[in-house]
Amino acid sequence: MNKITLAGRLTKDVELADMGSSVLAKTSIAVNERKKKGDEWVDEPMFIDLDMWGKRGETLAKFAGKGSFIVVNGRLDIRKYERKDGTGTGIGISVKVDDFTFGPKNENKNSASGGFGNSDAPF
């Protein structure tokens, strides 16, 4: 089973592309991975591309933008590509979004956790 749920903030505005029979919405999300470094815990951000098709993507583009907190459910997509500089192949990782939920609005848009402390997270 290929299912993934991510919660974080959009790192850029949603871009819409007309693909003929449907619309493709592309953006990316920042999520934190909590790691222990020495005696303290630190959040290390990961940036993951998101792809959404149809009305769902149009809705996200209309109501969300850079800094918006969302929770997405979807499928992990891993693909190989040839690097432009000719140094071999690379791997691209993205999430094909099946659905999403808008998260709480928060003045602290710099936090990929949406401003929740570890014990306050709703998930």
Phi and psi restraints in degrees (range 20) as a CNS / XPLOR table:
assign (resid 1 and name C) (resid 2 and name N)
       (resid 2 and name CA) (resid 2 and name C) 1.0 -111.8 20.0 2
assign (resid 2 and name N) (resid 2 and name CA)
       (resid 2 and name C) (resid 3 and name N) 1.0 92.0 20.0 2
assign (resid 2 and name C) (resid 3 and name N)
       (resid 3 and name CA) (resid 3 and name C) 1.0 -134.6 20.0 2
assign (resid 3 and name N) (resid 3 and name CA)
       (resid 3 and name C) (resid 4 and name N) 1.0 140.1 20.0 2
assign (resid 3 and name C) (resid 4 and name N)
       (resid 4 and name CA) (resid 4 and name C) 1.0 -143.3 20.0 2
assign (resid 4 and name N) (resid 4 and name CA)
       (resid 4 and name C) (resid 5 and name N) 1.0 142.7 20.0 2
assign (resid 4 and name C) (resid 5 and name N)
       (resid 5 and name CA) (resid 5 and name C) 1.0 -124.4 20.0 2
assign (resid 5 and name N) (resid 5 and name CA)
       (resid 5 and name C) (resid 6 and name N) 1.0 129.6 20.0 2
assign (resid 5 and name C) (resid 6 and name N)
       (resid 6 and name CA) (resid 6 and name C) 1.0 -129.4 20.0 2
assign (resid 6 and name N) (resid 6 and name CA)
       (resid 6 and name C) (resid 7 and name N) 1.0 143.8 20.0 2
assign (resid 6 and name C) (resid 7 and name N)
       (resid 7 and name CA) (resid 7 and name C) 1.0 -128.0 20.0 2
assign (resid 7 and name N) (resid 7 and name CA)
       (resid 7 and name C) (resid 8 and name N) 1.0 127.2 20.0 2
assign (resid 7 and name C) (resid 8 and name N)
       (resid 8 and name CA) (resid 8 and name C) 1.0 -179.8 20.0 2
assign (resid 8 and name N) (resid 8 and name CA)
       (resid 8 and name C) (resid 9 and name N) 1.0 -167.7 20.0 2
assign (resid 8 and name C) (resid 9 and name N)
       (resid 9 and name CA) (resid 9 and name C) 1.0 -106.8 20.0 2
assign (resid 9 and name N) (resid 9 and name CA)
       (resid 9 and name C) (resid 10 and name N) 1.0 143.2 20.0 2
assign (resid 9 and name C) (resid 10 and name N)
       (resid 10 and name CA) (resid 10 and name C) 1.0 -67.1 20.0 2
assign (resid 10 and name N) (resid 10 and name CA)
       (resid 10 and name C) (resid 11 and name N) 1.0 135.9 20.0 2
assign (resid 10 and name C) (resid 11 and name N)
       (resid 11 and name CA) (resid 11 and name C) 1.0 -91.5 20.0 2
assign (resid 11 and name N) (resid 11 and name CA)
       (resid 11 and name C) (resid 12 and name N) 1.0 -9.3 20.0 2
assign (resid 11 and name C) (resid 12 and name N)
       (resid 12 and name CA) (resid 12 and name C) 1.0 -158.1 20.0 2
assign (resid 12 and name N) (resid 12 and name CA)
       (resid 12 and name C) (resid 13 and name N) 1.0 164.6 20.0 2
assign (resid 12 and name C) (resid 13 and name N)
       (resid 13 and name CA) (resid 13 and name C) 1.0 -65.2 20.0 2
assign (resid 13 and name N) (resid 13 and name CA)
       (resid 13 and name C) (resid 14 and name N) 1.0 154.0 20.0 2
assign (resid 13 and name C) (resid 14 and name N)
       (resid 14 and name CA) (resid 14 and name C) 1.0 -74.0 20.0 2
assign (resid 14 and name N) (resid 14 and name CA)
       (resid 14 and name C) (resid 15 and name N) 1.0 131.8 20.0 2
assign (resid 14 and name C) (resid 15 and name N)
       (resid 15 and name CA) (resid 15 and name C) 1.0 -104.4 20.0 2
assign (resid 15 and name N) (resid 15 and name CA)
       (resid 15 and name C) (resid 16 and name N) 1.0 129.0 20.0 2
assign (resid 15 and name C) (resid 16 and name N)
       (resid 16 and name CA) (resid 16 and name C) 1.0 -103.3 20.0 2
assign (resid 16 and name N) (resid 16 and name CA)
       (resid 16 and name C) (resid 17 and name N) 1.0 137.4 20.0 2
assign (resid 16 and name C) (resid 17 and name N)
       (resid 17 and name CA) (resid 17 and name C) 1.0 -130.0 20.0 2
assign (resid 17 and name N) (resid 17 and name CA)
       (resid 17 and name C) (resid 18 and name N) 1.0 127.6 20.0 2
assign (resid 17 and name C) (resid 18 and name N)
       (resid 18 and name CA) (resid 18 and name C) 1.0 -78.5 20.0 2
assign (resid 18 and name N) (resid 18 and name CA)
       (resid 18 and name C) (resid 19 and name N) 1.0 116.3 20.0 2
assign (resid 18 and name C) (resid 19 and name N)
       (resid 19 and name CA) (resid 19 and name C) 1.0 -105.0 20.0 2
assign (resid 19 and name N) (resid 19 and name CA)
       (resid 19 and name C) (resid 20 and name N) 1.0 25.6 20.0 2
assign (resid 19 and name C) (resid 20 and name N)
       (resid 20 and name CA) (resid 20 and name C) 1.0 91.3 20.0 2
assign (resid 20 and name N) (resid 20 and name CA)
       (resid 20 and name C) (resid 21 and name N) 1.0 -84.5 20.0 2
assign (resid 20 and name C) (resid 21 and name N)
       (resid 21 and name CA) (resid 21 and name C) 1.0 -85.5 20.0 2
assign (resid 21 and name N) (resid 21 and name CA)
       (resid 21 and name C) (resid 22 and name N) 1.0 -10.3 20.0 2
assign (resid 21 and name C) (resid 22 and name N)
       (resid 22 and name CA) (resid 22 and name C) 1.0 -156.9 20.0 2
assign (resid 22 and name N) (resid 22 and name CA)
       (resid 22 and name C) (resid 23 and name N) 1.0 173.0 20.0 2
assign (resid 22 and name C) (resid 23 and name N)
       (resid 23 and name CA) (resid 23 and name C) 1.0 -110.0 20.0 2
assign (resid 23 and name N) (resid 23 and name CA)
       (resid 23 and name C) (resid 24 and name N) 1.0 135.9 20.0 2
assign (resid 23 and name C) (resid 24 and name N)
       (resid 24 and name CA) (resid 24 and name C) 1.0 -106.5 20.0 2
assign (resid 24 and name N) (resid 24 and name CA)
       (resid 24 and name C) (resid 25 and name N) 1.0 125.7 20.0 2
assign (resid 24 and name C) (resid 25 and name N)
       (resid 25 and name CA) (resid 25 and name C) 1.0 -105.0 20.0 2
assign (resid 25 and name N) (resid 25 and name CA)
       (resid 25 and name C) (resid 26 and name N) 1.0 131.2 20.0 2
assign (resid 25 and name C) (resid 26 and name N)
       (resid 26 and name CA) (resid 26 and name C) 1.0 -126.6 20.0 2
assign (resid 26 and name N) (resid 26 and name CA)
       (resid 26 and name C) (resid 27 and name N) 1.0 137.6 20.0 2
assign (resid 26 and name C) (resid 27 and name N)
       (resid 27 and name CA) (resid 27 and name C) 1.0 -159.4 20.0 2
assign (resid 27 and name N) (resid 27 and name CA)
       (resid 27 and name C) (resid 28 and name N) 1.0 -169.1 20.0 2
assign (resid 27 and name C) (resid 28 and name N)
       (resid 28 and name CA) (resid 28 and name C) 1.0 -145.0 20.0 2
assign (resid 28 and name N) (resid 28 and name CA)
       (resid 28 and name C) (resid 29 and name N) 1.0 159.6 20.0 2
assign (resid 28 and name C) (resid 29 and name N)
       (resid 29 and name CA) (resid 29 and name C) 1.0 -126.2 20.0 2
assign (resid 29 and name N) (resid 29 and name CA)
       (resid 29 and name C) (resid 30 and name N) 1.0 143.9 20.0 2
assign (resid 29 and name C) (resid 30 and name N)
       (resid 30 and name CA) (resid 30 and name C) 1.0 -103.9 20.0 2
assign (resid 30 and name N) (resid 30 and name CA)
       (resid 30 and name C) (resid 31 and name N) 1.0 126.0 20.0 2
assign (resid 30 and name C) (resid 31 and name N)
       (resid 31 and name CA) (resid 31 and name C) 1.0 -126.4 20.0 2
assign (resid 31 and name N) (resid 31 and name CA)
       (resid 31 and name C) (resid 32 and name N) 1.0 147.6 20.0 2
assign (resid 31 and name C) (resid 32 and name N)
       (resid 32 and name CA) (resid 32 and name C) 1.0 -97.0 20.0 2
assign (resid 32 and name N) (resid 32 and name CA)
       (resid 32 and name C) (resid 33 and name N) 1.0 142.3 20.0 2
assign (resid 32 and name C) (resid 33 and name N)
       (resid 33 and name CA) (resid 33 and name C) 1.0 -114.1 20.0 2
assign (resid 33 and name N) (resid 33 and name CA)
       (resid 33 and name C) (resid 34 and name N) 1.0 123.0 20.0 2
assign (resid 33 and name C) (resid 34 and name N)
       (resid 34 and name CA) (resid 34 and name C) 1.0 -86.9 20.0 2
assign (resid 34 and name N) (resid 34 and name CA)
       (resid 34 and name C) (resid 35 and name N) 1.0 123.9 20.0 2
assign (resid 34 and name C) (resid 35 and name N)
       (resid 35 and name CA) (resid 35 and name C) 1.0 -131.2 20.0 2
assign (resid 35 and name N) (resid 35 and name CA)
       (resid 35 and name C) (resid 36 and name N) 1.0 150.1 20.0 2
assign (resid 35 and name C) (resid 36 and name N)
       (resid 36 and name CA) (resid 36 and name C) 1.0 -93.1 20.0 2
assign (resid 36 and name N) (resid 36 and name CA)
       (resid 36 and name C) (resid 37 and name N) 1.0 124.5 20.0 2
assign (resid 36 and name C) (resid 37 and name N)
       (resid 37 and name CA) (resid 37 and name C) 1.0 -122.5 20.0 2
assign (resid 37 and name N) (resid 37 and name CA)
       (resid 37 and name C) (resid 38 and name N) 1.0 109.0 20.0 2
assign (resid 37 and name C) (resid 38 and name N)
       (resid 38 and name CA) (resid 38 and name C) 1.0 68.9 20.0 2
assign (resid 38 and name N) (resid 38 and name CA)
       (resid 38 and name C) (resid 39 and name N) 1.0 -123.4 20.0 2
assign (resid 38 and name C) (resid 39 and name N)
       (resid 39 and name CA) (resid 39 and name C) 1.0 -97.7 20.0 2
assign (resid 39 and name N) (resid 39 and name CA)
       (resid 39 and name C) (resid 40 and name N) 1.0 -0.2 20.0 2
assign (resid 39 and name C) (resid 40 and name N)
       (resid 40 and name CA) (resid 40 and name C) 1.0 -126.6 20.0 2
assign (resid 40 and name N) (resid 40 and name CA)
       (resid 40 and name C) (resid 41 and name N) 1.0 156.9 20.0 2
assign (resid 40 and name C) (resid 41 and name N)
       (resid 41 and name CA) (resid 41 and name C) 1.0 -93.3 20.0 2
assign (resid 41 and name N) (resid 41 and name CA)
       (resid 41 and name C) (resid 42 and name N) 1.0 136.1 20.0 2
assign (resid 41 and name C) (resid 42 and name N)
       (resid 42 and name CA) (resid 42 and name C) 1.0 -129.8 20.0 2
assign (resid 42 and name N) (resid 42 and name CA)
       (resid 42 and name C) (resid 43 and name N) 1.0 151.6 20.0 2
assign (resid 42 and name C) (resid 43 and name N)
       (resid 43 and name CA) (resid 43 and name C) 1.0 -95.9 20.0 2
assign (resid 43 and name N) (resid 43 and name CA)
       (resid 43 and name C) (resid 44 and name N) 1.0 124.5 20.0 2
assign (resid 43 and name C) (resid 44 and name N)
       (resid 44 and name CA) (resid 44 and name C) 1.0 -109.6 20.0 2
assign (resid 44 and name N) (resid 44 and name CA)
       (resid 44 and name C) (resid 45 and name N) 1.0 120.1 20.0 2
assign (resid 44 and name C) (resid 45 and name N)
       (resid 45 and name CA) (resid 45 and name C) 1.0 -75.6 20.0 2
assign (resid 45 and name N) (resid 45 and name CA)
       (resid 45 and name C) (resid 46 and name N) 1.0 146.8 20.0 2
assign (resid 45 and name C) (resid 46 and name N)
       (resid 46 and name CA) (resid 46 and name C) 1.0 -120.8 20.0 2
assign (resid 46 and name N) (resid 46 and name CA)
       (resid 46 and name C) (resid 47 and name N) 1.0 142.9 20.0 2
assign (resid 46 and name C) (resid 47 and name N)
       (resid 47 and name CA) (resid 47 and name C) 1.0 -116.4 20.0 2
assign (resid 47 and name N) (resid 47 and name CA)
       (resid 47 and name C) (resid 48 and name N) 1.0 121.5 20.0 2
assign (resid 47 and name C) (resid 48 and name N)
       (resid 48 and name CA) (resid 48 and name C) 1.0 -126.3 20.0 2
assign (resid 48 and name N) (resid 48 and name CA)
       (resid 48 and name C) (resid 49 and name N) 1.0 130.6 20.0 2
assign (resid 48 and name C) (resid 49 and name N)
       (resid 49 and name CA) (resid 49 and name C) 1.0 -72.0 20.0 2
assign (resid 49 and name N) (resid 49 and name CA)
       (resid 49 and name C) (resid 50 and name N) 1.0 144.5 20.0 2
assign (resid 49 and name C) (resid 50 and name N)
       (resid 50 and name CA) (resid 50 and name C) 1.0 -123.0 20.0 2
assign (resid 50 and name N) (resid 50 and name CA)
       (resid 50 and name C) (resid 51 and name N) 1.0 136.8 20.0 2
assign (resid 50 and name C) (resid 51 and name N)
       (resid 51 and name CA) (resid 51 and name C) 1.0 -124.1 20.0 2
assign (resid 51 and name N) (resid 51 and name CA)
       (resid 51 and name C) (resid 52 and name N) 1.0 130.9 20.0 2
assign (resid 51 and name C) (resid 52 and name N)
       (resid 52 and name CA) (resid 52 and name C) 1.0 -134.3 20.0 2
assign (resid 52 and name N) (resid 52 and name CA)
       (resid 52 and name C) (resid 53 and name N) 1.0 138.3 20.0 2
assign (resid 52 and name C) (resid 53 and name N)
       (resid 53 and name CA) (resid 53 and name C) 1.0 -106.3 20.0 2
assign (resid 53 and name N) (resid 53 and name CA)
       (resid 53 and name C) (resid 54 and name N) 1.0 149.6 20.0 2
assign (resid 53 and name C) (resid 54 and name N)
       (resid 54 and name CA) (resid 54 and name C) 1.0 72.5 20.0 2
assign (resid 54 and name N) (resid 54 and name CA)
       (resid 54 and name C) (resid 55 and name N) 1.0 -152.0 20.0 2
assign (resid 54 and name C) (resid 55 and name N)
       (resid 55 and name CA) (resid 55 and name C) 1.0 -58.2 20.0 2
assign (resid 55 and name N) (resid 55 and name CA)
       (resid 55 and name C) (resid 56 and name N) 1.0 -34.4 20.0 2
assign (resid 55 and name C) (resid 56 and name N)
       (resid 56 and name CA) (resid 56 and name C) 1.0 -59.1 20.0 2
assign (resid 56 and name N) (resid 56 and name CA)
       (resid 56 and name C) (resid 57 and name N) 1.0 -45.9 20.0 2
assign (resid 56 and name C) (resid 57 and name N)
       (resid 57 and name CA) (resid 57 and name C) 1.0 -66.9 20.0 2
assign (resid 57 and name N) (resid 57 and name CA)
       (resid 57 and name C) (resid 58 and name N) 1.0 -38.4 20.0 2
assign (resid 57 and name C) (resid 58 and name N)
       (resid 58 and name CA) (resid 58 and name C) 1.0 -63.5 20.0 2
assign (resid 58 and name N) (resid 58 and name CA)
       (resid 58 and name C) (resid 59 and name N) 1.0 -38.9 20.0 2
assign (resid 58 and name C) (resid 59 and name N)
       (resid 59 and name CA) (resid 59 and name C) 1.0 -64.3 20.0 2
assign (resid 59 and name N) (resid 59 and name CA)
       (resid 59 and name C) (resid 60 and name N) 1.0 -44.4 20.0 2
assign (resid 59 and name C) (resid 60 and name N)
       (resid 60 and name CA) (resid 60 and name C) 1.0 -61.0 20.0 2
assign (resid 60 and name N) (resid 60 and name CA)
       (resid 60 and name C) (resid 61 and name N) 1.0 -43.8 20.0 2
assign (resid 60 and name C) (resid 61 and name N)
       (resid 61 and name CA) (resid 61 and name C) 1.0 -63.0 20.0 2
assign (resid 61 and name N) (resid 61 and name CA)
       (resid 61 and name C) (resid 62 and name N) 1.0 -34.9 20.0 2
assign (resid 61 and name C) (resid 62 and name N)
       (resid 62 and name CA) (resid 62 and name C) 1.0 -73.5 20.0 2
assign (resid 62 and name N) (resid 62 and name CA)
       (resid 62 and name C) (resid 63 and name N) 1.0 -38.5 20.0 2
assign (resid 62 and name C) (resid 63 and name N)
       (resid 63 and name CA) (resid 63 and name C) 1.0 -110.7 20.0 2
assign (resid 63 and name N) (resid 63 and name CA)
       (resid 63 and name C) (resid 64 and name N) 1.0 -5.0 20.0 2
assign (resid 63 and name C) (resid 64 and name N)
       (resid 64 and name CA) (resid 64 and name C) 1.0 -133.6 20.0 2
assign (resid 64 and name N) (resid 64 and name CA)
       (resid 64 and name C) (resid 65 and name N) 1.0 156.6 20.0 2
assign (resid 64 and name C) (resid 65 and name N)
       (resid 65 and name CA) (resid 65 and name C) 1.0 -154.2 20.0 2
assign (resid 65 and name N) (resid 65 and name CA)
       (resid 65 and name C) (resid 66 and name N) 1.0 -171.0 20.0 2
assign (resid 65 and name C) (resid 66 and name N)
       (resid 66 and name CA) (resid 66 and name C) 1.0 -51.1 20.0 2
assign (resid 66 and name N) (resid 66 and name CA)
       (resid 66 and name C) (resid 67 and name N) 1.0 129.4 20.0 2
assign (resid 66 and name C) (resid 67 and name N)
       (resid 67 and name CA) (resid 67 and name C) 1.0 94.0 20.0 2
assign (resid 67 and name N) (resid 67 and name CA)
       (resid 67 and name C) (resid 68 and name N) 1.0 -13.3 20.0 2
assign (resid 67 and name C) (resid 68 and name N)
       (resid 68 and name CA) (resid 68 and name C) 1.0 -68.4 20.0 2
assign (resid 68 and name N) (resid 68 and name CA)
       (resid 68 and name C) (resid 69 and name N) 1.0 137.5 20.0 2
assign (resid 68 and name C) (resid 69 and name N)
       (resid 69 and name CA) (resid 69 and name C) 1.0 -89.0 20.0 2
assign (resid 69 and name N) (resid 69 and name CA)
       (resid 69 and name C) (resid 70 and name N) 1.0 126.8 20.0 2
assign (resid 69 and name C) (resid 70 and name N)
       (resid 70 and name CA) (resid 70 and name C) 1.0 -138.1 20.0 2
assign (resid 70 and name N) (resid 70 and name CA)
       (resid 70 and name C) (resid 71 and name N) 1.0 160.0 20.0 2
assign (resid 70 and name C) (resid 71 and name N)
       (resid 71 and name CA) (resid 71 and name C) 1.0 -118.2 20.0 2
assign (resid 71 and name N) (resid 71 and name CA)
       (resid 71 and name C) (resid 72 and name N) 1.0 125.3 20.0 2
assign (resid 71 and name C) (resid 72 and name N)
       (resid 72 and name CA) (resid 72 and name C) 1.0 -117.0 20.0 2
assign (resid 72 and name N) (resid 72 and name CA)
       (resid 72 and name C) (resid 73 and name N) 1.0 147.1 20.0 2
assign (resid 72 and name C) (resid 73 and name N)
       (resid 73 and name CA) (resid 73 and name C) 1.0 -121.1 20.0 2
assign (resid 73 and name N) (resid 73 and name CA)
       (resid 73 and name C) (resid 74 and name N) 1.0 137.6 20.0 2
assign (resid 73 and name C) (resid 74 and name N)
       (resid 74 and name CA) (resid 74 and name C) 1.0 -175.1 20.0 2
assign (resid 74 and name N) (resid 74 and name CA)
       (resid 74 and name C) (resid 75 and name N) 1.0 -156.8 20.0 2
assign (resid 74 and name C) (resid 75 and name N)
       (resid 75 and name CA) (resid 75 and name C) 1.0 -122.1 20.0 2
assign (resid 75 and name N) (resid 75 and name CA)
       (resid 75 and name C) (resid 76 and name N) 1.0 137.8 20.0 2
assign (resid 75 and name C) (resid 76 and name N)
       (resid 76 and name CA) (resid 76 and name C) 1.0 -75.0 20.0 2
assign (resid 76 and name N) (resid 76 and name CA)
       (resid 76 and name C) (resid 77 and name N) 1.0 134.0 20.0 2
assign (resid 76 and name C) (resid 77 and name N)
       (resid 77 and name CA) (resid 77 and name C) 1.0 -124.6 20.0 2
assign (resid 77 and name N) (resid 77 and name CA)
       (resid 77 and name C) (resid 78 and name N) 1.0 119.3 20.0 2
assign (resid 77 and name C) (resid 78 and name N)
       (resid 78 and name CA) (resid 78 and name C) 1.0 -117.0 20.0 2
assign (resid 78 and name N) (resid 78 and name CA)
       (resid 78 and name C) (resid 79 and name N) 1.0 129.1 20.0 2
assign (resid 78 and name C) (resid 79 and name N)
       (resid 79 and name CA) (resid 79 and name C) 1.0 -137.8 20.0 2
assign (resid 79 and name N) (resid 79 and name CA)
       (resid 79 and name C) (resid 80 and name N) 1.0 149.1 20.0 2
assign (resid 79 and name C) (resid 80 and name N)
       (resid 80 and name CA) (resid 80 and name C) 1.0 -95.3 20.0 2
assign (resid 80 and name N) (resid 80 and name CA)
       (resid 80 and name C) (resid 81 and name N) 1.0 149.0 20.0 2
assign (resid 80 and name C) (resid 81 and name N)
       (resid 81 and name CA) (resid 81 and name C) 1.0 -146.7 20.0 2
assign (resid 81 and name N) (resid 81 and name CA)
       (resid 81 and name C) (resid 82 and name N) 1.0 157.8 20.0 2
assign (resid 81 and name C) (resid 82 and name N)
       (resid 82 and name CA) (resid 82 and name C) 1.0 -85.2 20.0 2
assign (resid 82 and name N) (resid 82 and name CA)
       (resid 82 and name C) (resid 83 and name N) 1.0 129.8 20.0 2
assign (resid 82 and name C) (resid 83 and name N)
       (resid 83 and name CA) (resid 83 and name C) 1.0 -69.3 20.0 2
assign (resid 83 and name N) (resid 83 and name CA)
       (resid 83 and name C) (resid 84 and name N) 1.0 142.7 20.0 2
assign (resid 83 and name C) (resid 84 and name N)
       (resid 84 and name CA) (resid 84 and name C) 1.0 -63.8 20.0 2
assign (resid 84 and name N) (resid 84 and name CA)
       (resid 84 and name C) (resid 85 and name N) 1.0 -28.2 20.0 2
assign (resid 84 and name C) (resid 85 and name N)
       (resid 85 and name CA) (resid 85 and name C) 1.0 -84.4 20.0 2
assign (resid 85 and name N) (resid 85 and name CA)
       (resid 85 and name C) (resid 86 and name N) 1.0 0.9 20.0 2
assign (resid 85 and name C) (resid 86 and name N)
       (resid 86 and name CA) (resid 86 and name C) 1.0 78.0 20.0 2
assign (resid 86 and name N) (resid 86 and name CA)
       (resid 86 and name C) (resid 87 and name N) 1.0 14.8 20.0 2
assign (resid 86 and name C) (resid 87 and name N)
       (resid 87 and name CA) (resid 87 and name C) 1.0 -90.8 20.0 2
assign (resid 87 and name N) (resid 87 and name CA)
       (resid 87 and name C) (resid 88 and name N) 1.0 16.8 20.0 2
assign (resid 87 and name C) (resid 88 and name N)
       (resid 88 and name CA) (resid 88 and name C) 1.0 120.5 20.0 2
assign (resid 88 and name N) (resid 88 and name CA)
       (resid 88 and name C) (resid 89 and name N) 1.0 -154.0 20.0 2
assign (resid 88 and name C) (resid 89 and name N)
       (resid 89 and name CA) (resid 89 and name C) 1.0 -107.8 20.0 2
assign (resid 89 and name N) (resid 89 and name CA)
       (resid 89 and name C) (resid 90 and name N) 1.0 156.3 20.0 2
assign (resid 89 and name C) (resid 90 and name N)
       (resid 90 and name CA) (resid 90 and name C) 1.0 -126.7 20.0 2
assign (resid 90 and name N) (resid 90 and name CA)
       (resid 90 and name C) (resid 91 and name N) 1.0 174.3 20.0 2
assign (resid 90 and name C) (resid 91 and name N)
       (resid 91 and name CA) (resid 91 and name C) 1.0 -123.0 20.0 2
assign (resid 91 and name N) (resid 91 and name CA)
       (resid 91 and name C) (resid 92 and name N) 1.0 130.0 20.0 2
assign (resid 91 and name C) (resid 92 and name N)
       (resid 92 and name CA) (resid 92 and name C) 1.0 -108.1 20.0 2
assign (resid 92 and name N) (resid 92 and name CA)
       (resid 92 and name C) (resid 93 and name N) 1.0 135.1 20.0 2
assign (resid 92 and name C) (resid 93 and name N)
       (resid 93 and name CA) (resid 93 and name C) 1.0 -120.1 20.0 2
assign (resid 93 and name N) (resid 93 and name CA)
       (resid 93 and name C) (resid 94 and name N) 1.0 131.6 20.0 2
assign (resid 93 and name C) (resid 94 and name N)
       (resid 94 and name CA) (resid 94 and name C) 1.0 -145.9 20.0 2
assign (resid 94 and name N) (resid 94 and name CA)
       (resid 94 and name C) (resid 95 and name N) 1.0 170.8 20.0 2
assign (resid 94 and name C) (resid 95 and name N)
       (resid 95 and name CA) (resid 95 and name C) 1.0 -118.7 20.0 2
assign (resid 95 and name N) (resid 95 and name CA)
       (resid 95 and name C) (resid 96 and name N) 1.0 126.0 20.0 2
assign (resid 95 and name C) (resid 96 and name N)
       (resid 96 and name CA) (resid 96 and name C) 1.0 -85.8 20.0 2
assign (resid 96 and name N) (resid 96 and name CA)
       (resid 96 and name C) (resid 97 and name N) 1.0 105.6 20.0 2
assign (resid 96 and name C) (resid 97 and name N)
       (resid 97 and name CA) (resid 97 and name C) 1.0 -77.4 20.0 2
assign (resid 97 and name N) (resid 97 and name CA)
       (resid 97 and name C) (resid 98 and name N) 1.0 126.8 20.0 2
assign (resid 97 and name C) (resid 98 and name N)
       (resid 98 and name CA) (resid 98 and name C) 1.0 -90.7 20.0 2
assign (resid 98 and name N) (resid 98 and name CA)
       (resid 98 and name C) (resid 99 and name N) 1.0 -39.5 20.0 2
assign (resid 98 and name C) (resid 99 and name N)
       (resid 99 and name CA) (resid 99 and name C) 1.0 -157.4 20.0 2
assign (resid 99 and name N) (resid 99 and name CA)
       (resid 99 and name C) (resid 100 and name N) 1.0 165.2 20.0 2
assign (resid 99 and name C) (resid 100 and name N)
       (resid 100 and name CA) (resid 100 and name C) 1.0 -148.6 20.0 2
assign (resid 100 and name N) (resid 100 and name CA)
       (resid 100 and name C) (resid 101 and name N) 1.0 162.6 20.0 2
assign (resid 100 and name C) (resid 101 and name N)
       (resid 101 and name CA) (resid 101 and name C) 1.0 -133.2 20.0 2
assign (resid 101 and name N) (resid 101 and name CA)
       (resid 101 and name C) (resid 102 and name N) 1.0 137.3 20.0 2
assign (resid 101 and name C) (resid 102 and name N)
       (resid 102 and name CA) (resid 102 and name C) 1.0 -72.8 20.0 2
assign (resid 102 and name N) (resid 102 and name CA)
       (resid 102 and name C) (resid 103 and name N) 1.0 136.3 20.0 2
assign (resid 102 and name C) (resid 103 and name N)
       (resid 103 and name CA) (resid 103 and name C) 1.0 -89.5 20.0 2
assign (resid 103 and name N) (resid 103 and name CA)
       (resid 103 and name C) (resid 104 and name N) 1.0 -175.5 20.0 2
assign (resid 103 and name C) (resid 104 and name N)
       (resid 104 and name CA) (resid 104 and name C) 1.0 -67.2 20.0 2
assign (resid 104 and name N) (resid 104 and name CA)
       (resid 104 and name C) (resid 105 and name N) 1.0 147.0 20.0 2
assign (resid 104 and name C) (resid 105 and name N)
       (resid 105 and name CA) (resid 105 and name C) 1.0 -80.1 20.0 2
assign (resid 105 and name N) (resid 105 and name CA)
       (resid 105 and name C) (resid 106 and name N) 1.0 137.9 20.0 2
assign (resid 105 and name C) (resid 106 and name N)
       (resid 106 and name CA) (resid 106 and name C) 1.0 -144.6 20.0 2
assign (resid 106 and name N) (resid 106 and name CA)
       (resid 106 and name C) (resid 107 and name N) 1.0 138.4 20.0 2
assign (resid 106 and name C) (resid 107 and name N)
       (resid 107 and name CA) (resid 107 and name C) 1.0 -68.6 20.0 2
assign (resid 107 and name N) (resid 107 and name CA)
       (resid 107 and name C) (resid 108 and name N) 1.0 -26.2 20.0 2
assign (resid 107 and name C) (resid 108 and name N)
       (resid 108 and name CA) (resid 108 and name C) 1.0 -87.4 20.0 2
assign (resid 108 and name N) (resid 108 and name CA)
       (resid 108 and name C) (resid 109 and name N) 1.0 82.5 20.0 2
assign (resid 108 and name C) (resid 109 and name N)
       (resid 109 and name CA) (resid 109 and name C) 1.0 -80.2 20.0 2
assign (resid 109 and name N) (resid 109 and name CA)
       (resid 109 and name C) (resid 110 and name N) 1.0 -2.3 20.0 2
assign (resid 109 and name C) (resid 110 and name N)
       (resid 110 and name CA) (resid 110 and name C) 1.0 -82.8 20.0 2
assign (resid 110 and name N) (resid 110 and name CA)
       (resid 110 and name C) (resid 111 and name N) 1.0 -9.2 20.0 2
assign (resid 110 and name C) (resid 111 and name N)
       (resid 111 and name CA) (resid 111 and name C) 1.0 -99.2 20.0 2
assign (resid 111 and name N) (resid 111 and name CA)
       (resid 111 and name C) (resid 112 and name N) 1.0 119.5 20.0 2
assign (resid 111 and name C) (resid 112 and name N)
       (resid 112 and name CA) (resid 112 and name C) 1.0 -69.6 20.0 2
assign (resid 112 and name N) (resid 112 and name CA)
       (resid 112 and name C) (resid 113 and name N) 1.0 -15.3 20.0 2
assign (resid 112 and name C) (resid 113 and name N)
       (resid 113 and name CA) (resid 113 and name C) 1.0 -85.0 20.0 2
assign (resid 113 and name N) (resid 113 and name CA)
       (resid 113 and name C) (resid 114 and name N) 1.0 -0.4 20.0 2
assign (resid 113 and name C) (resid 114 and name N)
       (resid 114 and name CA) (resid 114 and name C) 1.0 78.8 20.0 2
assign (resid 114 and name N) (resid 114 and name CA)
       (resid 114 and name C) (resid 115 and name N) 1.0 13.3 20.0 2
assign (resid 114 and name C) (resid 115 and name N)
       (resid 115 and name CA) (resid 115 and name C) 1.0 88.8 20.0 2
assign (resid 115 and name N) (resid 115 and name CA)
       (resid 115 and name C) (resid 116 and name N) 1.0 2.6 20.0 2
assign (resid 115 and name C) (resid 116 and name N)
       (resid 116 and name CA) (resid 116 and name C) 1.0 -83.9 20.0 2
assign (resid 116 and name N) (resid 116 and name CA)
       (resid 116 and name C) (resid 117 and name N) 1.0 138.5 20.0 2
assign (resid 116 and name C) (resid 117 and name N)
       (resid 117 and name CA) (resid 117 and name C) 1.0 -75.6 20.0 2
assign (resid 117 and name N) (resid 117 and name CA)
       (resid 117 and name C) (resid 118 and name N) 1.0 172.0 20.0 2
assign (resid 117 and name C) (resid 118 and name N)
       (resid 118 and name CA) (resid 118 and name C) 1.0 -58.1 20.0 2
assign (resid 118 and name N) (resid 118 and name CA)
       (resid 118 and name C) (resid 119 and name N) 1.0 -36.4 20.0 2
assign (resid 118 and name C) (resid 119 and name N)
       (resid 119 and name CA) (resid 119 and name C) 1.0 -88.8 20.0 2
assign (resid 119 and name N) (resid 119 and name CA)
       (resid 119 and name C) (resid 120 and name N) 1.0 -11.4 20.0 2
assign (resid 119 and name C) (resid 120 and name N)
       (resid 120 and name CA) (resid 120 and name C) 1.0 -95.2 20.0 2
assign (resid 120 and name N) (resid 120 and name CA)
       (resid 120 and name C) (resid 121 and name N) 1.0 -8.6 20.0 2
assign (resid 120 and name C) (resid 121 and name N)
       (resid 121 and name CA) (resid 121 and name C) 1.0 -62.3 20.0 2
assign (resid 121 and name N) (resid 121 and name CA)
       (resid 121 and name C) (resid 122 and name N) 1.0 135.8 20.0 2
assign (resid 121 and name C) (resid 122 and name N)
       (resid 122 and name CA) (resid 122 and name C) 1.0 -80.5 20.0 2
assign (resid 122 and name N) (resid 122 and name CA)
       (resid 122 and name C) (resid 123 and name N) 1.0 5.2 20.0 2
